[in-house]
Amino acid sequence: MGATLPLNDNWFQAFFLETLLTFVLMLVILGSGLDRRSHRGFAGITIF
């Protein structure tokens, strides 16, 4: 609850980085879990 704050109160950089990393994470989850070309057994390992 506020224990870690952006360096030098750079909130825009923290927001942008969080948004970018969340997008990449969701891309990996949807790509490995829902794509028919991917192997079902490796989806959990990829997401982890």
C-alpha positions, 0 to 999 in steps of 0.5 A: 500500500504505497511501500514502493513508489516510482523513482523521483515521482515519475508516475508516467514512466511507471504507468507506461511500463506497467501497461507495456508489461501487462500487455506482453503478459496477456499476449503470452497468456492468450497466445500460448493458452488459446492458439490452436498451433501451440502445444497444450502441455506447455501453456502453464510453463510458458505463462509461469 
